Amino acid sequence: MVKPVPGGTKASELAGGADGEAPGSLLATAFYVRGALCALDASIVEEVVRLRRVTPVPHGPAYLLGVMNLRGKIVNIIDLGRKLELGPSQPDEESRVYIVRDHAELVGLLVDRAADVIELDAASLDPCPENVRGVEGRFVLGIGRSNGRLAALLDPAAVLAKAV
């Protein structure tokens, strides 16, 4: 079952634990964007696909790469590198599109490469440091640790917001 994208979710609100997870744990799907390890709550990701032919959208925002046909459904493709202000993605064989539901429509988030599904302790997420350059704090729910790695847990509501 796909859960709706949480609106304005704070890291402290994620500590409930879902079916099969320890209380306070969060399964997140991790990926790289311009060298930064980022993650999204796995429950909002419908699927991960290879980048297909994208049709540009005239006069769209700079982060909107275009639209893609996904089994008969038109999906907006957001260049996550541009949205997070890390620079434009350079699509290649490792690039992937994370398909998430934004209310009634599907949206694709273009990333440089997929990583693992990781388990984060939602209760111990650290806030995004004030002096972090690149991924702006408004897009980050918190910084989590998994197997000795740090990952920026992204706020889907902020990432999918129409206005930047």
N, C-alpha and C positions, 0 to 999 in steps of 0.2 A: 504494500500500500504506500502510495506517495503522500508525504505530508506536505501541506502548503508551506511556502516560504515564510519563515517567521518575520514579522515586521518589527524592526527595531529591537531585536533580541540582544540581550546583554549576556556576557559570558556566565555570570552567576545564575542566570535563568536556565542554562543548559544542563545543570547538575542533576537532573531528575533520573537519568538512566532509562533506557528503553528495554524492550523485551530482550532477554538474553545478555544484557550488558550489566556490569556491576554498577551499583548506585554511584552516580557522579562521573561515570565514564561516558565517553562520546566516541562513536565510530565516525571517522572522518576520512574522506578520500583526498589523498595528497597528490600534488602536481607541482611542476616547476614553471615559473613565469619569469623570464629574463634572469635566471639564476637563483631566484628566491623560491624557497620551499613554502608553498601555500596549501591550504586545505579548506574543504567545505564539509559541512555535516553530510554524511553519506546518505541520510534519509531523504534528502531533497534532490539527489542526482538520479535521474531516470535511466540514463545510459551514457556510455562513452563511445564516441565514434571517430573514425578518421575524418579529416577535413575533405569535403567534396567540393565540387564546383560551386563557387559563391558568386552571386550576382550583386554588384554594387548598388547601393541605394543613393541616388542623387540627393544632395543637400542633407544627408543624414549626419549625425554627430560623428566626429573624427574616430571615436572608438567603435563605431558600427562598421564592421568589415563588409557586411552585406546580408543577403538572405540565401538560405540553402534549402533545397528540397530534401526532406527526410521522409521517405516512404509516403509521399503525397501530402505531407504537411510542410508549410512554409515556416522556417525557423530563422529568427534574427540571430546573426552571429556577432558576438561582441569580442573584440580583440582585448583580452584581459590585460595584456601588457600596457596598452594605451589607457584603458579605463583606470588601472592602478597607477598610472603616470610613471611606468617603468620603461617606456619606449615601445614602439611598434614591434609586434611579433614578426618573425621571419619564418613563415610556414615551411616545414620540411616533412620528411617521412615520419619523424617522431611526434609531430604535432598531433594533438587530439582536441576534440570538441566535447565538453561536458554538457549534456543536455539536462536542463533543469526547468521546472515549471514555475512560471511567474504569473500567478493568478490563473487566468484561463488560457494562456499561451505558453508555448515552449520557446526557450531561449537557449542558444548555444554559447558556451564560453570557450574561446580558443586559448589553449595553453601550449607551452613549448613541448612538454612531454609529461606523460603520466608517471606517477610514482606508486606508492602502495596505499592500501587502506590501513589506517593507523588508529590506535585507541588512545584517546587523550583523556586525562583527568580534568573534567570541566571545572571542578572546584578549585583546581590549582593553576588555572590559566593566568598568566601574567598580563597586565595591561601593556599595550603597545607603548614603547618608550617615546617620550615627547620629542627627542632629537632624531628619531628615525627618518632618514631621507628615503625617497622612493615611494614605497607603499604607504600612502597616507593613513593616519590613524583612524579616519572616519570609515575606512573599509575593513578594519580589523577588529574582531571581537576580543581577541587576546592572542598571546603567544603560548603555544603548548609544547610539551616535551614528549617525545616518543623514541625509545631506543637510542638515546643520546643525541637525537636531532631536535632542532627547534623548527616549528612550523607556525606560520601566521594563519590563524583560523579566521577566514573571511566572513564578513557579515553579508549574507545574501541580499538582504533588503537594500543595503547601501550599494552593493555591486550592481544590482538590477534596477536601481533608481534611474528614471528617465533623464533627469536634469543633472548635470555635473557642475 
